[in-house]
């Protein structure tokens, strides 16, 4: 998936922004929240929906255009305003979006039939030509759009009917449908894109879409203002006005919550969330994110497998999950969490395979033995940087440094800005890095193609290249049988585990804090909070969700 050269892939950048998928709760809250139930009403909804809600988010953005700035927060805002041809359910399944239905006449052709009667928030009707224009804008090399690589294998996108768009590929691609979900396509109008070419997403031009909200104001790195789009085709959210405040500092967010300046805070790390429980209702949602150590297998000292195993033995992964994340995380056995395999393999098959992955256990005696037998028996010095938006990573780094010191290894830990951290990823300057990833699809290949594929030069920060692993991943790309494809991906996971290019630390949960007048509802799941409807980025099921009256 991350294949563009000379830079960080869009999904990789999205996954690594530090705010995490929990920040996407900004969009889902509008349909997945309701006033708290009142016992005197027999459990019914209490009172009317709030007309205005202010939410604090843990990071900021300088552009609304996800093609120029592809962080989770950018998507959180964009998914309120724009929609893809397909949407994503709370459990990570593809569902109808702007396309009411789709078909695949052959392995390389996809036909999408648009919903009838959809309009943009400026009142103009959605046409198939607008979809074509939105894809063309991404593919146009003059636009330098960060999503362009997703369409590298597309040969044509054409209007083939009054409500029909047909896409043809050079070769089969098992992940293509995810490309036209919101993670790879957010539709705008041809007229808007032409009129504002090169300026989309600024404070002057904003965004135009078909979604549940329209943006009325944007101050870079400060806030976004949105108003409900009453022309939206879906179930209208009860909140008319939404303000998203960018408040990177955790203490400032908590003060704002206690003073009533904000109604909620999103994307709270598990280690931070406990401090909010006295001021708000805190809900934890499994987000399928993974935190891992990435070893540059092409650079000393981590080109030595024994050094990698020594570090792995020194890492108290269970202690991190329990002590740092207060039990709101699961010790990870691989990069993709078990829940990402749901459409491919039975859960018991994945569990059994993960149980057979024998990652080094926390054992300092074993760590010393591995180091003594390595090419660096007298120890070494390394650096590990973490973004300020991920304090839990900093705590994990310090805990690891304390254990490594006991075996003669010096680990220098440094907090840097999110922007610096992103710039360092894959730069080759530091052979030990954190991988902090929040999946944007429900498919394990999202992580495996990016981080284990030998040809993924722009994203494989471990520089890992193993022929059998790459071969399995290549075969899975064009395999149409889901079971066979799942088996190939699982083969890649288990084969790579023994080489230890990455040490998975934990699969985490994201916390959402809401004031007493709001309550989270409308379904759960790792993708429940990724769009204005509880079915993700724009498609609510009838009768579900909403700030109900």
Phi, psi and omega in degrees: 000318178270095186237353182290145184271153174075016180190178180273133180296153182301311182292327178295314179297318177302315182291337189250017185288344177095325176291327174081170181300333179301332177296335179291350175301340178306321181277314183294332182302329185293335178247346184254012176242156177210158172301146182298150180289146178249128182300324183292345178265013181071028178088005179284175180292139184265110173079180182276161177294143176293137180287330182225136178229135175245127182238140177263131179247150191276005179210183183226176177215153180252348179218146176273347185276113182292342176286343180251326178223108195253046178272168180300324181293323176300319179290325179301316180287313184299325181289344173284335191250325186237161182225158175260175176296323177242161176239179183233129179286167178304330181269006176089023178260144178287136181225168175301148175228242172294334172272120179289332178201164178210158179219165180228089182301328175210180187296340185244009184232134178232133180241125182245130177253119186284156173294145178274140173084012179279137178233157171283165183292348174270004176095350180281145183286146173285132177235162175302328180295330176293322176296314178300316180298322180294321177290319179300321180297325178289318185282340183296115182298337179290339181275347183044050182281134183294344180269357190302323184298335180295338183253017183298330182262009178274128178266328180201149172227114188225151170282122182237014178180174182302324179232028191234136174234134179241131179244133177239140183249158176290324182208160180302144180217109185295341182258005189299321183300332176292335179296326182262011167276176183302337180291342180232350181209120173236114193278135171233182182268151179300318182298317180295315181295322179290318183293327186242029182305129181082356182233004181298135176091005177274172177296339181274317186265330182059215179228156172233130179207189181254008191281187186289342182226161171234145181276131179250346179196145180211121173245111185308135178063017178229301183196166171230137176249136181225149175237146179300139175267099184290351177268002182299142183286341184269185178292123188291131173291148183286332181285122181276318183239131180234131173242128177251110178266134177269113184228085184298328184282124184297318180296321179294321178298317182294320177298318179297323179292314182293330181275351182086008180290334176230157181264350181184165177226138187241156177069033178284134174290151184301323182288338179272329191296330184300328180290348181266349190293339177274346184250347186201168171276121184252128179241135180255132181233128175297126186244004178064014178287156178227141170244130182215160168269132178253120179261127175286102186287357178253006185223137179295148001272359190275003170285349179268115181303328181291327176294317179298319179291325178298315179296319180297320177294332181280343184276117178272082186293319179295322178295325177294313182298322183274314187279319183274319184257008173054038177075005179268031179209160180241134177301129187271141176258341182203177179291307179284134177289158182304327183293344182282353184262004191305323182275355187247315187223151175299146183302321182293328178291319178293316180300316180296319179294318179294325179295333180278349178283112186261077175289148181304131179278161178295112186199101184292329177296317177294324178297316179297320181296315179296317181296319181298328181271358182272182176280005181226059186295337181267010179090183182196173177241135179221164177244148175221115181258151177219151181282147180299336179282358179235069183299332178295330175292322177297318178296321178294321179296318179293322177296319178294319180300320179296321180287320180295327178301328181291342179249010175092017179249132178259121178245115179270120183256133182219134172274133177229171179288160178302319181296318177296319182296316178298319181296329181283334185298125179075005181285341182084359183283329185233118185283355176232123182219161170274137165257117181233105193230136176242108184300145177252359175232173176258027185238131182296338180297338178305316179278318187291318179295327183282322194245349178242349183285125183297340182260003181273071187295328185282345187230341184283080188290347174273354185050042183273130181217100179234123190303317183292322179293311180298321178298318179294320180292321177297315181297324181292334183298324183252002180285126183266341177278120187297321180296315179294321179296316178300320180295322178295317179295320179293326175299318179296319180298309186290325179293319182288332186303321181294334180276341176055052173290333176228145172249101178297131180261303180204155166258127191249177172241156176249142182254143175239129179247127181232148177292168184297340182277355180236153177216140180283132179203189177083025176104161178225189185122160186296340180247016183294335186247036183249019177186172184293343175247155181294354174263015170086127175040042163122000184235089176283145170283151181302129174084004182252150168069190178096149166285089191279153180270000000 
